[in-house]
Amino acid sequence: MDICTLIGTNIRKLRNSKKLSQEELAFRAEIDRSYLSEIENGYKNLSVVMLERIATALDVKITALFSGHK
């Protein structure tokens, strides 16, 4: 699994565990819902700024997005 897919999978798991829709998380992170969908599917190479915005919106440390990476 590449890093973009891993991060996208972790974002989806964290979002679901907090019972947030893609729309709600996208709103909190101030991004478009379709962009979030592409992130969760591993299609986007994210900037550090975007990772931080999503982590903040999920109320987790940014390192949680990399969980499982070697």
matplotlib code that plots the C-alpha trace (Angstrom):
import matplotlib.pyplot as plt

x = [0.0, 1.4, 1.5, -1.4, -3.6, -2.6, -3.3, -6.7, -7.7, -6.7, -8.7, -11.8, -11.4, -11.0, -14.0, -16.2, -15.2, -16.3, -19.5, -18.8, -20.0, -17.6, -19.6, -19.2, -15.4, -14.9, -16.8, -14.7, -11.5, -12.7, -12.2, -14.6, -16.3, -15.2, -11.6, -12.0, -13.3, -10.2, -8.0, -9.8, -9.4, -5.6, -5.7, -4.3, -0.8, -1.4, 0.6, 1.5, -0.9, -3.8, -2.8, -2.8, -6.2, -7.7, -6.1, -7.4, -10.9, -10.8, -9.4, -6.4, -2.6, -1.3, 0.7, -2.6, -3.0, 0.3, -0.7, 0.6, 3.3, 6.7]
y = [0.0, 3.4, 6.3, 8.2, 5.1, 4.5, 8.1, 8.1, 4.8, 6.2, 9.4, 7.4, 5.1, 8.1, 9.9, 6.9, 6.2, 9.8, 9.2, 12.1, 12.2, 13.2, 16.5, 17.3, 16.5, 18.5, 21.5, 21.3, 21.1, 23.8, 21.6, 20.4, 17.1, 15.6, 16.5, 14.7, 11.7, 11.7, 11.9, 9.0, 6.9, 7.6, 9.7, 12.9, 13.7, 16.0, 18.9, 19.1, 22.1, 20.0, 17.0, 19.4, 20.9, 17.4, 16.2, 19.3, 18.7, 15.1, 16.3, 14.0, 14.4, 14.5, 11.3, 9.4, 9.9, 7.9, 5.0, 1.7, 3.3, 1.6]
z = [0.0, -1.0, 1.5, -0.2, 0.0, 3.6, 4.6, 2.8, 4.5, 7.9, 7.3, 6.3, 9.4, 11.7, 10.0, 10.4, 14.0, 14.8, 12.9, 10.5, 6.9, 4.2, 3.9, 7.6, 7.6, 4.4, 5.9, 9.1, 7.1, 4.7, 1.6, -1.1, -0.4, -3.8, -3.0, 0.4, -1.5, -3.8, -0.7, 1.0, -2.2, -2.3, -5.5, -4.0, -2.9, 0.1, 1.4, 5.0, 5.4, 4.1, 6.4, 9.3, 8.4, 8.2, 11.4, 13.2, 11.8, 13.0, 16.4, 16.2, 16.0, 12.5, 13.2, 13.4, 9.7, 9.2, 11.5, 10.0, 7.9, 8.2]

ax = plt.figure().add_subplot(projection="3d")
ax.plot(x, y, z, "-o")
ax.set_aspect("equal")
plt.show()
